Every structure is written in C-alpha cells, then in structure tokens.
Amino acid sequence: MNKSKKILWLLFAAGMAVFVGYATFEAGWTEIAKTTVRGRNVPPEFIGKKIAFVADIHCGEGFSPARLDGLVKQINLLAPDIVLFGGDYVSRNGKNTEKCFSSLKNINAPLGKFGVLGNHDIEAGKNEVLAAMAGAGIAPLVNENRHINIGGGKITVAGTDETWYGVPDGAKAMEEAADFTIYMTHDPAYFEKYQNDKAKLLLAGHTHGGQITLFGLPFSWLIHRHKYRYEKGVYEEPGQTVIVTNGIGATILPLRFFARPQINLILLEK
C-alpha cells in the first residue's frame, strides 16, 4: 500500500472513530421536547395538565436496566399528570420484559398511564407484554380507549393495534370518544389511513427520528416499509397536532446521529 492510500485509510478510520464516539454519546443524551397544545376542545378542567409521552425504549437492546431506572426518575421529575407510551418497550427477544415493566411501574401519573403495542413487543410475545403492562399500571390500548374525568370535564385516550403484526382499527378505538381525544398508534403511517375529527392530539413513535440521520435529515424510508408523511417532530394540521417522537432507545446499533432520544412533554392550554 502506497503512502497516499495509507493516509486515506487513516483519515477514514479517524473519521469513523469520531462518528461512533459521538453517536454513542448522543444515544444517551436525552432531551425534553416540549409542546403546548392550545384550544382543540380542551376542557377547562384539563387546562395546565402535563402529559409525558415516551416510545421505543427497546429495553435490553443497548438500553440497560440502570438507564431505564434513570429514565423513570427523569419522567417523575417532570411531574406529569398523564404518562403515555408509544410501544416497543422491549427488544424482540423478550428477555427483559419483566425488568422493563418492574421499573415502569414506578412512574407516577395521577391521572393514569396508558400505552399501545409496537412491533417488537408483539415479536417478544404479545400476551406477555400486555400482562406486564397491566401489572405495571399501564392500561393497554388495543383498538380501544379510556376516559379520564376531572369534575365535569372529560378527555379520551385512544390507541390502535400495531400495524405490522396486528389488526389496527381506528374506528373501533374511537368509539364514544370525547370531543378532545388523544389518539396513539405505534407507527405514524397509520395516521394517513384513518382520520377522526375528535382526535385532536395524535402521538406515534417507531421511526426513531431516523436514528442515524444525514445531519438531521431523516432517511428512515431506506430501512422501513413506508415513506413517512409524518417522520419526526411536531406537525400542525387543521384542528389537530401530530407528534412523532424520536423515541428513547435504539435498535440494531446502539447509536444515534442528529436524532437525540426524547421524552415529549405536552402542556394542555386553552
């Protein structure tokens, strides 16, 4: 190998080392992404309430039990009234299901914890994950909803089944929904298939914000089954707010590049 080729290989190796080092650091550099949802038929009793939304923990796939305990503490410090989970709690091998939910059980949410399933959860064992969710005080939403009441005010939290392996049914999930409904699904592609005027706040995960991006430009369409209209971040639609979180964990590689892990904190206002 001549001298110029050696220099090129050394530069490449140095660049890869810098990339891997930074991407490893970013994978643990969680941000609190704050969004205020105004109007949208928010009942007066719910004005000022805080919602924490978390997805794609992938516990056991580069996401250690110690880091999970740290996540629980971080969420509790935010003092949310409602905590919502967007699926993919565990890795597909299902080895850490018990540990994952024994930690999530310690999250405090005075008005309730609710969650949908992700594709990894179903691969890990749908029934086992649903049972673990219930044991951790997380109400599973599989084409169904739950009402939250404060005095005379009511909102609904609705969720659909997972899109890859399940049978999502948005119409069933939205049956008897309140005029202000939070609508969750793991894969944001489903938002393009089903719409409902009562769904004022739409939440999803799955894309990881691209996880490893071109300096912030997502290209998850290269590895997913769908070119996403809602890829990452906040989208304001007529009468609706759509939030696609970057998620917390990672899959395949425990790395992130310009797609920091997120806890989404949502404030309801009039």
C-alpha positions in Angstrom: 0.0 0.0 0.0 1.5 3.4 -1.0 1.7 6.4 1.3 -1.3 8.2 -0.1 -3.6 5.2 0.4 -2.3 4.8 4.0 -3.2 8.4 4.7 -6.7 8.0 3.2 -7.3 4.8 5.3 -6.0 6.6 8.4 -8.3 9.6 7.8 -11.2 7.2 7.2 -10.5 5.3 10.4 -10.2 8.5 12.4 -13.5 9.8 11.0 -15.3 6.6 11.8 -13.9 6.7 15.4 -15.2 10.2 15.8 -18.6 9.3 14.3 -19.0 6.2 16.6 -17.8 8.1 19.6 -20.3 11.0 19.1 -23.1 8.7 18.0 -22.6 6.6 21.2 -22.7 9.8 23.3 -25.8 11.1 21.6 -27.7 7.8 22.2 -27.6 8.6 25.9 -28.2 12.4 25.6 -31.9 12.6 26.2 -33.8 15.9 25.5 -37.1 17.1 26.9 -39.1 18.1 23.8 -41.8 20.5 25.0 -45.0 21.2 23.0 -48.0 23.3 24.0 -51.4 22.2 22.6 -53.8 25.1 22.6 -57.6 25.0 22.1 -58.6 21.8 20.3 -61.6 21.5 22.7 -59.5 21.1 25.8 -62.0 21.0 28.8 -61.4 23.8 31.3 -60.6 21.2 34.0 -57.6 19.9 31.9 -56.0 23.3 31.2 -52.5 23.3 32.6 -52.3 19.5 32.8 -49.0 17.9 31.6 -48.6 14.8 29.5 -45.4 12.8 29.2 -45.0 10.7 26.0 -42.4 8.1 25.7 -41.8 5.4 22.9 -39.3 3.0 21.7 -37.4 2.2 24.9 -36.2 -1.1 23.4 -35.2 -2.3 26.9 -32.4 -4.9 26.6 -31.2 -3.8 23.2 -28.4 -1.4 24.3 -30.8 0.1 26.9 -29.5 -1.1 30.3 -31.6 -1.6 33.4 -29.7 1.2 35.1 -30.5 3.6 32.3 -34.2 2.5 32.5 -34.2 3.4 36.2 -32.7 6.7 35.2 -35.5 7.3 32.7 -38.1 6.6 35.3 -36.6 9.2 37.7 -36.3 11.7 34.8 -40.0 11.3 34.0 -41.1 11.6 37.6 -39.1 14.8 38.0 -41.2 16.3 35.2 -44.3 15.6 37.4 -46.7 14.7 34.5 -50.4 14.2 35.2 -50.7 11.6 32.4 -48.0 9.3 31.0 -48.4 7.7 27.6 -46.3 5.0 25.9 -46.0 4.6 22.2 -44.8 0.9 22.1 -41.6 -1.0 21.6 -41.0 -1.2 25.3 -38.7 -4.3 24.9 -36.4 -5.9 22.4 -37.8 -8.6 20.2 -36.1 -11.4 22.2 -38.3 -10.6 25.2 -35.6 -11.3 27.7 -36.0 -8.1 29.6 -39.8 -7.8 29.7 -40.1 -8.4 33.5 -37.3 -5.9 34.3 -38.7 -3.3 31.9 -42.1 -3.2 33.4 -41.0 -3.6 37.0 -39.2 -0.2 36.5 -42.0 1.4 34.5 -44.3 0.6 37.4 -42.5 3.2 39.5 -43.6 6.1 37.2 -46.1 8.4 38.9 -49.1 9.6 36.9 -52.0 10.9 39.0 -54.5 10.7 36.0 -53.2 7.4 34.6 -50.7 5.6 32.4 -51.7 4.3 29.0 -49.9 2.6 26.2 -50.1 0.9 22.8 -48.0 -2.0 21.4 -45.1 -1.8 19.0 -43.8 -4.4 16.5 -41.0 -5.5 18.9 -43.5 -6.1 21.7 -45.5 -8.5 19.5 -42.4 -10.3 18.4 -41.3 -10.6 22.1 -44.7 -12.1 23.0 -47.9 -10.0 22.8 -49.8 -11.7 25.7 -46.7 -11.5 27.9 -46.2 -7.8 27.2 -49.9 -7.0 27.7 -49.9 -8.7 31.0 -46.7 -6.9 32.1 -48.2 -3.6 31.0 -51.3 -4.2 33.2 -49.1 -5.3 36.1 -47.2 -2.0 35.8 -50.4 0.0 35.9 -50.2 0.9 32.2 -53.7 0.5 30.6 -53.2 -1.3 27.3 -55.0 0.2 24.4 -55.5 -2.3 21.5 -58.3 -0.8 19.4 -59.9 0.7 22.5 -60.0 3.8 24.6 -60.2 5.0 28.2 -61.9 8.1 29.5 -60.2 10.5 32.0 -62.6 12.6 34.1 -62.0 15.6 36.3 -65.2 17.0 37.7 -67.4 17.6 34.7 -64.6 17.6 32.2 -63.7 14.5 30.2 -61.0 13.6 27.7 -60.3 10.3 26.0 -57.1 8.4 25.4 -57.4 6.0 22.4 -55.0 3.6 20.9 -54.8 1.1 17.9 -53.3 -2.3 17.5 -49.8 -2.5 15.9 -49.7 -2.1 12.2 -47.2 -4.8 11.1 -48.5 -7.8 13.0 -51.8 -6.6 14.5 -55.1 -5.5 13.0 -55.4 -1.8 13.7 -59.0 -0.5 13.8 -59.1 3.3 14.3 -62.9 3.4 14.2 -63.3 0.9 17.0 -60.6 2.7 19.0 -62.5 6.0 18.7 -66.0 4.6 19.7 -67.7 7.0 22.1 -64.6 9.2 22.2 -64.8 12.6 23.9 -64.5 15.8 21.9 -60.9 16.1 22.9 -59.2 12.8 22.3 -55.5 11.8 22.4 -55.0 9.2 19.7 -52.0 6.9 19.8 -50.5 4.4 17.4 -47.0 3.0 17.2 -46.4 3.5 13.5 -47.3 7.0 12.2 -48.1 5.6 8.8 -51.5 4.7 10.2 -52.4 8.4 10.6 -52.6 8.5 6.8 -55.1 5.7 6.7 -57.5 6.8 9.4 -58.7 10.2 10.5 -61.3 11.4 13.1 -62.2 15.0 13.9 -62.3 14.2 17.6 -58.6 13.1 17.6 -57.0 16.5 18.5 -53.6 15.2 19.6 -52.1 12.4 17.6 -49.0 10.6 19.0 -46.6 8.0 17.5 -43.1 6.7 17.6 -41.4 3.9 15.6 -39.2 6.0 13.3 -36.7 6.9 15.9 -36.5 10.2 14.1 -34.3 8.4 11.7 -31.9 7.3 14.5 -28.8 7.8 12.3 -29.6 10.7 10.0 -27.8 12.8 7.5 -27.1 15.6 9.9 -30.7 15.8 10.9 -32.3 14.8 7.6 -34.1 11.6 8.2 -33.9 8.7 5.8 -35.7 6.0 7.7 -37.6 5.2 4.5 -34.5 3.3 3.5 -35.0 0.8 6.2 -38.7 1.0 6.9 -41.7 -0.2 4.8 -43.1 3.2 4.2 -42.1 6.7 3.1 -43.5 8.7 6.0 -45.6 11.8 5.7 -45.1 12.2 9.5 -41.4 11.4 10.0 -40.4 13.2 13.2 -41.3 16.2 15.3 -44.5 18.3 15.5 -47.0 18.8 12.7 -49.9 21.3 12.9 -52.8 20.2 10.9 -56.3 21.8 10.8 -57.8 21.1 14.2 -55.0 18.6 15.1 -51.5 18.4 16.5 -49.4 15.4 15.4 -46.3 14.5 17.3 -43.9 11.8 16.2 -41.2 11.3 18.9 -37.6 10.3 18.3 -38.1 7.7 21.0 -35.7 6.9 23.8 -33.8 3.8 22.8 -32.2 2.4 19.6 -32.3 -0.7 17.6 -29.8 -2.7 15.5 -27.0 -0.4 16.6 -26.9 1.5 20.0 -26.1 4.7 18.1 -27.9 7.9 17.2 -26.7 10.7 15.0 -28.6 14.0 14.9 -31.7 12.3 16.2 -31.4 12.7 20.0 -33.6 10.5 22.2 -36.6 12.3 23.5 -39.1 12.5 26.3 -42.0 14.5 24.9 -43.7 16.8 27.5 -47.0 18.2 26.3 -48.9 21.0 28.1 -52.6 21.4 27.5 -53.7 25.1 27.3 -56.8 26.9 26.2 
